[in-house]
Amino acid sequence: MAKNWAIVIGINEYDSLTPLKYAKTDAEAMKNWLEEEAKFDRIFLFTEDSPNITTRKSSIPTKPTFGCLRRFLRAQFEDTKMPPLSAGDNLWFFFAGHGCRYGDQDYLMLEDSDPGDVEYTAISVNYVTQRLGRSGADNVVLFLDACRDDGNRGGLGIGMESHKGVITFYSCNANQKSWEIDELQHGSFTYALLEGLRIQGERNCATVERLDGYLIRRIPEINIQYNKIIQNPYLKAEPPYKMYFILLKQYATIRDAESLKLQAFRAESEENFELAKQLWIRVLIVSPADIDAIAAIERIVLKNNPKAPQDKREAPIPSDKSGSRAEVISPQSISPPPPTSKTIPLESEVGVDYTRLRDLLAKQKWKEADQETLQVMLKATKRVIEGWLRVHDMDNFPCQDLRTIDRLWVYYSNSRFGFSVQKKIYQELGGTRKYNKQIWENFGDQVGWRVDGK
């Protein structure tokens, strides 16, 4: 059974920085949700009055200072020979407090951090992710509400770095403030995060992708409601396939595992067997009797055994619901995968047929697929006669159809194209719903829509 650990930090009082009102409350609320609702196995809380952490060898103070936190990270995650967690396990890291950018690195400001000596008194996000990466867990998730303004801080906040192997939710862009709301007695990021994590039913936020979408929509709404300047949260998932990871097993469905299965088949076809195995394990966590996952893990074991018959070591495409096996094909022939209804579910809320789009993408006919994408989007919004979309049409575009189009493009282009890929680039450039000529032109340059400045 998968183990779930979390490290939760909230700092109100600083020796050398403007105090915050609700960072400690945010951390305690997060800890209570993890403990009581998410049923995490271990939660390490760091606030000004949190109890010490007891280990077999010693008792570790949890005052959120530079020394205490580094000591804890070293004690828990320094030994790579005997990591406490393993593939299939989850490790979350939540931080509410001040953050800053120094020397091209992101830093978390702790209770005793000196803004005049950041490098030696604050802890870098890179150091944190390195230690968490040694935990053995293959799903490390960071929630960083560390872009709060301290009154006169200039320059950029955190969020400019990418951290390999982790999923990072940022509370706002690096040049924005992350607001605290007196009426809620929470930061707007944590308030929206807990809202999203508690949603059940069809619109739950069980996956990284759906939680990201919820925060992008909800946090600006909260800020507008309480007369604060809008902040735009965003996600960085490295590698990008981690955006399909499951955050909340208890709310996840078999459908949520489909994207993971596609990534697992791709990894196996590229002979990245260690990654494929990790992804198949995650499929089994959601769907313990999944035929494809069980067969794939057996197949990977055989592939690592050169004496096994060749036909036993070949990778089939996914089986259908009845469990019958599809035709066996060699790994070399799955790039890109053959068009089949067993890859991406061609789902539509409004009866649009995505078969032609899938077939064009499978054949890597990108220009024709681009033109077909316009046609299916016009059909989904009943704008075929007009031939173009209004803002209203985009705001109310059927979610299931948007997901189908995006997944087809991301899958068949090996994560090079797709709305979600473009969204990530646009937001990293500082893009929001508000038009900004410079950002829009920078985006055009990045994705190749402009040549020689035109």
C-alpha positions as CSV (number, residue, x, y, z in Angstrom):
1,M,0.0,0.0,0.0
2,A,1.3,3.5,-0.9
3,K,2.6,5.6,1.9
4,N,1.8,9.3,2.1
5,W,4.0,11.8,3.9
6,A,3.8,15.6,4.2
7,I,6.0,18.4,5.4
8,V,4.0,21.5,6.4
9,I,5.6,24.9,7.2
10,G,3.8,28.2,8.2
11,I,5.6,31.3,9.5
12,N,4.0,34.4,10.8
13,E,6.8,36.0,12.9
14,Y,10.1,36.9,11.4
15,D,13.2,38.3,13.0
16,S,14.0,40.6,10.1
17,L,11.0,40.7,7.9
18,T,7.4,42.1,8.0
19,P,5.2,39.6,10.0
20,L,2.4,37.8,8.2
21,K,-1.1,37.3,9.6
22,Y,-2.3,33.9,8.4
23,A,0.7,31.8,7.2
24,K,0.6,29.8,10.5
25,T,-3.2,29.3,10.2
26,D,-2.8,28.2,6.6
27,A,-0.2,25.6,7.6
28,E,-2.3,24.3,10.5
29,A,-5.4,24.0,8.3
30,M,-3.4,22.1,5.7
31,K,-2.0,19.8,8.4
32,N,-5.6,19.1,9.7
33,W,-6.9,18.3,6.2
34,L,-3.9,16.0,5.5
35,E,-4.4,14.2,8.8
36,E,-8.2,14.0,9.1
37,E,-9.5,13.9,5.5
38,A,-6.6,12.8,3.3
39,K,-5.5,10.3,6.0
40,F,-1.7,10.8,5.4
41,D,0.5,8.5,7.3
42,R,3.0,11.1,8.6
43,I,2.8,14.8,8.8
44,F,5.8,17.0,9.9
45,L,4.5,20.4,11.1
46,F,6.8,23.4,11.5
47,T,5.3,26.5,13.1
48,E,6.4,28.7,16.0
49,D,4.7,26.4,18.6
50,S,4.5,23.0,16.9
51,P,5.6,19.9,18.9
52,N,9.1,18.3,18.4
53,I,9.5,15.4,16.0
54,T,10.4,12.2,17.8
55,T,12.7,9.8,16.0
56,R,14.4,6.5,17.1
57,K,17.6,8.4,17.8
58,S,16.6,11.9,18.9
59,S,14.0,14.6,19.1
60,I,14.1,17.2,16.4
61,P,12.8,20.8,17.2
62,T,10.2,22.1,14.7
63,K,10.7,25.8,15.1
64,P,10.8,27.0,11.5
65,T,14.4,28.2,11.6
66,F,17.2,27.7,9.1
67,G,19.1,25.2,11.4
68,C,16.0,23.2,12.4
69,L,14.7,22.7,8.9
70,R,18.1,21.8,7.4
71,R,18.7,19.3,10.3
72,F,15.3,17.7,9.7
73,L,15.8,17.3,5.9
74,R,19.3,15.9,6.4
75,A,18.1,13.4,9.1
76,Q,15.1,12.2,7.1
77,F,16.4,12.2,3.5
78,E,20.2,12.2,3.4
79,D,20.7,8.4,3.4
80,T,20.1,7.4,-0.2
81,K,20.9,3.7,0.5
82,M,17.9,3.3,2.8
83,P,15.3,5.9,1.7
84,P,12.1,6.0,3.9
85,L,9.7,5.9,0.9
86,S,9.6,4.1,-2.5
87,A,8.0,4.1,-6.0
88,G,4.3,4.6,-5.7
89,D,4.6,6.7,-2.5
90,N,3.7,10.4,-2.2
91,L,5.6,13.2,-0.5
92,W,4.0,16.7,-0.2
93,F,5.8,19.9,0.9
94,F,3.7,22.9,1.8
95,F,5.2,26.3,2.7
96,A,3.4,29.5,3.7
97,G,5.7,32.5,4.3
98,H,8.1,34.9,2.7
99,G,10.1,33.9,-0.3
100,C,12.7,35.7,-2.4
101,R,14.9,35.5,-5.5
102,Y,18.6,35.7,-4.9
103,G,21.6,34.9,-7.2
104,D,19.3,33.2,-9.8
105,Q,17.9,30.9,-7.2
106,D,14.5,30.7,-5.3
107,Y,14.8,30.8,-1.5
108,L,12.3,30.2,1.3
109,M,12.7,32.7,4.1
110,L,12.6,31.1,7.5
111,E,12.0,32.7,10.9
112,D,15.6,33.7,11.4
113,S,16.6,34.4,7.7
114,D,18.5,37.6,7.1
115,P,17.4,39.5,3.9
116,G,21.0,40.9,3.8
117,D,22.5,37.4,3.9
118,V,20.0,35.2,2.0
119,E,22.4,32.6,0.7
120,Y,23.6,31.6,4.2
121,T,20.4,32.1,6.3
122,A,17.5,31.1,3.9
123,I,17.0,27.7,2.4
124,S,16.9,27.3,-1.4
125,V,14.0,25.5,-3.1
126,N,16.7,23.6,-5.0
127,Y,18.1,22.2,-1.7
128,V,14.6,21.2,-0.6
129,T,13.8,19.4,-3.8
130,Q,17.2,17.6,-3.8
131,R,16.5,16.2,-0.3
132,L,12.9,15.3,-1.1
133,G,14.1,13.6,-4.3
134,R,16.2,11.3,-2.1
135,S,13.1,10.2,-0.2
136,G,12.4,7.3,-2.6
137,A,8.9,8.6,-3.5
138,D,8.3,9.1,-7.2
139,N,5.6,11.7,-6.6
140,V,7.0,14.8,-4.8
141,V,4.5,17.7,-4.8
142,L,5.4,21.3,-3.6
143,F,2.8,23.9,-2.7
144,L,4.6,27.2,-2.4
145,D,2.7,30.2,-1.1
146,A,6.0,32.0,-0.8
147,C,5.6,35.0,-3.1
148,R,4.2,37.3,-0.4
149,D,5.3,40.9,-0.4
150,D,7.2,42.1,2.6
151,G,6.4,45.8,2.3
152,N,9.4,47.0,0.2
153,R,10.9,44.0,-1.5
154,G,11.9,44.8,-5.0
155,G,12.6,42.6,-8.0
156,L,11.1,39.1,-8.5
157,G,9.7,36.6,-6.1
158,I,10.2,32.9,-6.4
159,G,8.9,30.8,-9.3
160,M,11.5,31.4,-12.0
161,E,13.2,28.0,-11.6
162,S,12.2,24.5,-12.8
163,H,12.9,21.6,-10.4
164,K,13.5,18.3,-12.1
165,G,11.3,15.4,-11.0
166,V,8.8,17.4,-8.9
167,I,5.4,18.9,-9.3
168,T,5.3,22.5,-8.0
169,F,2.2,24.7,-7.5
170,Y,3.0,28.4,-7.1
171,S,0.6,30.8,-5.5
172,C,1.2,33.5,-8.0
173,N,3.6,34.7,-10.7
174,A,7.0,35.8,-9.6
175,N,6.2,39.5,-10.1
176,Q,2.9,39.4,-8.2
177,K,1.8,39.5,-4.5
178,S,0.2,36.5,-2.8
179,W,-2.6,38.0,-0.8
180,E,-3.9,37.3,2.7
181,I,-7.6,37.9,3.2
182,D,-8.7,39.2,6.6
183,E,-12.3,38.1,6.0
184,L,-11.2,34.5,5.4
185,Q,-8.3,34.5,7.9
186,H,-6.3,32.7,5.2
187,G,-4.2,33.4,2.2
188,S,-6.3,33.2,-0.9
189,F,-4.0,30.4,-2.3
190,T,-4.5,28.1,0.7
191,Y,-8.2,28.9,1.0
192,A,-8.7,27.9,-2.7
193,L,-6.3,24.9,-2.4
194,L,-8.3,23.4,0.5
195,E,-11.6,24.1,-1.4
196,G,-10.3,22.3,-4.4
197,L,-8.9,19.3,-2.5
198,R,-12.3,18.9,-0.7
199,I,-14.4,18.7,-3.9
200,Q,-15.9,15.3,-4.5
201,G,-17.9,13.8,-7.4
202,E,-17.4,14.4,-11.1
203,R,-15.7,17.8,-10.7
204,N,-13.1,16.7,-8.1
205,C,-9.5,17.8,-8.2
206,A,-8.0,14.3,-7.9
207,T,-5.4,14.9,-10.6
208,V,-2.6,17.4,-10.8
209,E,-4.2,18.7,-14.1
210,R,-7.6,19.3,-12.6
211,L,-6.4,20.9,-9.4
212,D,-4.3,23.3,-11.5
213,G,-7.3,24.3,-13.5
214,Y,-9.4,24.9,-10.4
215,L,-6.7,27.1,-8.8
216,I,-6.2,29.1,-12.0
217,R,-10.0,29.9,-12.0
218,R,-10.7,30.2,-8.3
219,I,-7.9,32.3,-6.9
220,P,-8.6,35.4,-9.1
221,E,-12.3,35.1,-8.2
222,I,-11.4,35.2,-4.5
223,N,-9.1,38.2,-4.9
224,I,-11.8,40.1,-6.9
225,Q,-14.4,39.3,-4.3
226,Y,-12.3,40.7,-1.5
227,N,-10.9,43.7,-3.5
228,K,-7.4,42.5,-3.9
229,I,-5.2,42.7,-6.9
230,I,-5.5,39.5,-9.0
231,Q,-2.8,36.9,-8.5
232,N,-2.3,34.1,-11.1
233,P,-1.2,30.7,-9.7
234,Y,0.5,28.3,-12.0
235,L,2.0,24.8,-12.2
236,K,5.4,23.5,-13.2
237,A,5.5,19.7,-13.6
238,E,8.9,18.2,-14.5
239,P,8.8,16.0,-16.5
240,P,5.5,17.2,-18.1
241,Y,3.8,13.8,-17.9
242,K,3.6,14.3,-14.1
243,M,0.6,16.7,-14.7
244,Y,-1.4,13.5,-15.1
245,F,-0.5,12.1,-11.7
246,I,-3.1,11.3,-9.2
247,L,-3.1,13.5,-6.1
248,L,-6.2,12.0,-4.3
249,K,-6.6,8.3,-4.7
250,Q,-9.9,8.3,-2.8
251,Y,-11.6,10.5,-5.4
252,A,-9.8,9.2,-8.5
253,T,-11.6,7.1,-11.1
254,I,-10.4,4.5,-13.6
255,R,-10.7,7.1,-16.3
256,D,-8.1,9.2,-14.4
257,A,-5.7,6.4,-14.9
258,E,-6.0,6.4,-18.7
259,S,-3.5,9.3,-19.2
260,L,-1.0,7.5,-16.9
261,K,-1.4,4.3,-19.0
262,L,-0.7,6.2,-22.2
263,Q,2.5,7.6,-20.7
264,A,3.5,4.2,-19.4
265,F,3.1,2.6,-22.8
266,R,5.1,5.4,-24.3
267,A,7.9,5.0,-21.8
268,E,7.9,1.2,-22.5
269,S,8.0,1.7,-26.2
270,E,11.1,4.0,-25.7
271,E,12.6,1.2,-23.6
272,N,12.6,3.4,-20.5
273,F,11.6,0.5,-18.4
274,E,12.2,2.0,-15.0
275,L,9.9,4.9,-15.7
276,A,7.3,2.6,-17.3
277,K,7.3,0.4,-14.2
278,Q,6.8,3.5,-11.9
279,L,3.9,4.7,-14.0
280,W,2.3,1.2,-14.1
281,I,2.6,1.0,-10.3
282,R,0.7,4.3,-10.1
283,V,-2.0,2.9,-12.4
284,L,-2.4,-0.1,-10.0
285,I,-2.8,2.3,-7.1
286,V,-6.0,3.7,-8.7
287,S,-7.1,0.5,-10.4
288,P,-5.6,-2.5,-8.5
289,A,-7.0,-5.2,-11.0
290,D,-6.0,-3.3,-14.2
291,I,-5.1,-6.0,-16.7
292,D,-2.8,-3.8,-18.8
293,A,-0.8,-2.8,-15.7
294,I,-0.4,-6.3,-14.4
295,A,0.7,-7.6,-17.8
296,A,3.1,-4.7,-18.4
297,I,4.9,-5.2,-15.1
298,E,5.3,-8.9,-15.9
299,R,6.5,-8.0,-19.4
300,I,9.1,-5.5,-18.1
301,V,10.5,-8.2,-15.8
302,L,10.8,-10.5,-18.8
303,K,12.5,-7.8,-20.9
304,N,15.2,-7.6,-18.3
305,N,15.7,-11.3,-18.7
306,P,17.5,-11.9,-22.0
307,K,16.6,-15.6,-21.9
308,A,12.9,-15.0,-22.1
309,P,11.2,-15.7,-25.5
310,Q,11.1,-12.6,-27.7
311,D,7.3,-12.8,-28.1
312,K,6.9,-12.6,-24.3
313,R,8.9,-9.4,-24.3
314,E,6.9,-7.4,-26.8
315,A,4.6,-4.6,-25.8
316,P,0.9,-4.8,-26.8
317,I,-1.4,-1.9,-27.1
318,P,-4.0,-1.5,-24.3
319,S,-6.6,-4.2,-23.9
320,D,-10.3,-3.5,-24.2
321,K,-12.7,-3.6,-21.2
322,S,-13.3,-7.3,-21.7
323,G,-9.7,-8.1,-21.0
324,S,-9.1,-9.6,-24.4
325,R,-5.6,-8.9,-25.8
326,A,-5.1,-6.7,-28.8
327,E,-2.6,-7.6,-31.6
328,V,0.9,-7.8,-30.3
329,I,3.3,-5.2,-31.9
330,S,6.9,-4.5,-31.4
331,P,8.0,-1.5,-29.3
332,Q,9.6,0.2,-32.3
333,S,6.2,0.4,-34.1
334,I,4.5,2.4,-31.4
335,S,6.0,5.9,-32.3
336,P,3.5,7.4,-32.7
337,P,0.9,4.8,-31.6
338,P,-1.5,3.4,-34.2
339,P,-4.9,5.1,-34.3
340,T,-7.2,3.1,-32.1
341,S,-10.2,3.8,-29.9
342,K,-8.2,2.1,-27.1
343,T,-5.7,5.0,-26.8
344,I,-7.3,8.3,-26.1
345,P,-11.1,8.1,-25.3
346,L,-12.8,10.3,-28.0
347,E,-15.2,11.8,-25.5
348,S,-17.5,14.8,-26.3
349,E,-20.2,16.5,-24.3
350,V,-21.9,17.7,-27.5
351,G,-21.6,14.8,-29.9
352,V,-18.5,15.9,-31.9
353,D,-16.6,13.1,-33.7
354,Y,-12.8,13.3,-33.1
355,T,-11.9,10.3,-35.2
356,R,-10.5,12.3,-38.1
357,L,-8.4,14.6,-35.8
358,R,-7.0,11.5,-34.1
359,D,-6.1,9.8,-37.4
360,L,-4.4,13.0,-38.8
361,L,-2.3,13.3,-35.6
362,A,-1.4,9.7,-35.6
363,K,0.0,10.2,-39.1
364,Q,1.8,13.3,-37.9
365,K,0.0,15.5,-40.5
366,W,0.2,18.5,-38.3
367,K,-1.1,21.2,-40.6
368,E,-4.2,19.2,-41.6
369,A,-4.7,18.3,-37.9
370,D,-4.5,22.0,-37.0
371,Q,-7.2,22.8,-39.6
372,E,-9.3,19.9,-38.3
373,T,-9.0,21.2,-34.8
374,L,-10.6,24.5,-35.8
375,Q,-13.5,22.6,-37.4
376,V,-14.2,20.4,-34.4
377,M,-14.0,23.5,-32.1
378,L,-16.5,25.3,-34.3
379,K,-18.8,22.3,-34.2
380,A,-18.5,22.1,-30.4
381,T,-19.6,25.7,-30.1
382,K,-22.1,25.7,-33.0
383,R,-20.1,28.4,-34.8
384,V,-19.5,26.5,-38.1
385,I,-21.4,29.1,-40.2
386,E,-19.6,32.0,-38.6
387,G,-16.2,30.3,-38.8
388,W,-14.7,32.0,-35.7
389,L,-15.0,31.9,-31.9
390,R,-16.1,34.7,-29.6
391,V,-14.7,35.2,-26.0
392,H,-18.1,33.9,-24.8
393,D,-17.6,30.7,-26.8
394,M,-14.2,30.1,-25.3
395,D,-15.3,30.8,-21.8
396,N,-18.1,28.2,-22.2
397,F,-16.3,25.6,-24.3
398,P,-17.3,22.0,-23.3
399,C,-14.7,20.8,-20.8
400,Q,-14.7,17.2,-21.9
401,D,-14.2,18.3,-25.5
402,L,-11.3,20.6,-24.6
403,R,-9.7,17.7,-22.7
404,T,-10.1,15.3,-25.6
405,I,-8.5,17.8,-28.1
406,D,-5.6,18.6,-25.8
407,R,-4.9,15.0,-24.9
408,L,-4.8,14.0,-28.6
409,W,-2.3,16.7,-29.4
410,V,-0.1,16.1,-26.4
411,Y,-0.1,12.4,-26.9
412,Y,0.6,12.2,-30.6
413,S,3.2,15.0,-30.5
414,N,5.1,13.5,-27.6
415,S,4.2,16.5,-25.4
416,R,5.4,19.1,-27.9
417,F,2.0,20.5,-28.9
418,G,-1.4,21.0,-27.3
419,F,-3.3,23.7,-25.3
420,S,-1.8,22.6,-22.0
421,V,1.7,22.9,-23.5
422,Q,0.9,26.4,-24.8
423,K,-0.7,27.4,-21.5
424,K,2.5,26.5,-19.6
425,I,4.7,28.5,-21.9
426,Y,2.3,31.5,-21.8
427,Q,2.0,31.6,-18.0
428,E,5.7,31.2,-17.5
429,L,6.1,34.4,-19.6
430,G,3.7,36.1,-17.2
431,G,0.7,35.8,-19.4
432,T,-2.8,36.2,-17.9
433,R,-6.3,36.8,-19.4
434,K,-5.5,40.5,-19.6
435,Y,-3.9,41.3,-22.9
436,N,-0.2,42.4,-22.8
437,K,1.3,43.2,-26.2
438,Q,4.9,42.4,-25.1
439,I,4.0,39.1,-23.4
440,W,1.9,38.1,-26.5
441,E,4.7,38.8,-28.8
442,N,7.2,36.9,-26.6
443,F,4.8,34.0,-26.6
444,G,4.6,34.2,-30.5
445,D,8.4,34.1,-30.6
446,Q,8.5,31.1,-28.2
447,V,6.0,28.9,-30.1
448,G,7.2,30.0,-33.6
449,W,4.1,32.0,-34.6
450,R,6.3,35.1,-35.4
451,V,9.2,35.3,-37.9
452,D,11.6,38.3,-37.9
453,G,9.3,40.1,-35.4
454,K,6.1,39.7,-37.5
